[in-house]
Amino acid sequence: MKLFDRLMTIRKARPGAAFLVLLDPDQETADDLARRAEICCREGADALLVGGSLLMTGSLDERIRVVKQAVDCPVILFPGGAYQLSAEADGILFMSLISGRNPQYLIGEQVLAAPRVHQMRMDTVPVAYMLVASESMTSVEFISQTRPLPRNKPDLAVAHALAAQYLGMRMCYLEAGSGSKQCVPATLVSAVRQAVGLSLIVGGGIQTTLEAKELVRAGADFIVIGNALEKDGRREFVAELARAVHGEDGPL
Ligand code: 1GP
């Protein structure tokens, strides 16, 4: 089954939203990464994203290979640039940073990556990536050299999401930036939800079950959490977040 269809099947199986965990391949040794991946999936993560704005490790293939051996769920590339490719993954979020006006991240990196993606026969999901402002500058804002969308102007987010839909994107990623102090406002998610039929991925700065539930209630189809799960001893928290995102711990 194609990656997009797999993701939709996972989504439909959940009354709330699907739960994606972002693994930073730079954070740990390959074995630690595999162990964490295994715990996350056992406790309820539906799929794993691997990647980030900046990648230091030179062994992305190996890291993804060991993660794949440890879990049954899809392991998906979430690349910060054309250099973050691996045929070991189940596919790639092929993204364009449409909230920005930096041609390198709108189309440049994609052109550099495309021949290798083709050569590796990677499964691609076209995703409109939209960075939303938070209180301080995030790595993605700095690396991409783009201005994020204002938090208090949902109409701007809606206009971008509509453009993405007309361009034929399949998913829209509303991103506050990894490690952000504030997640994307629920009001903005709900405005985009009402305007477009695209599947909505929401991530960045989500730290509590309450925040996750609010974003699901606002219309997120996929919730992504990375940083909040990176500390040790977070097994129970993963399970708690999974139940909240899936809508299994009471009415949303
Ligand atoms: C980043 O949305 C993801 O792209 C996850 O962010 O690490 O802040 O959870 P956090």
Residues whose N, C-alpha, C, O or C-beta is under 5 A from the ligand:
A	BS01	1GP	L22 G177 S178 G179 S180 G203 G204 G205 I206 V224 I225 G226 N227 A228
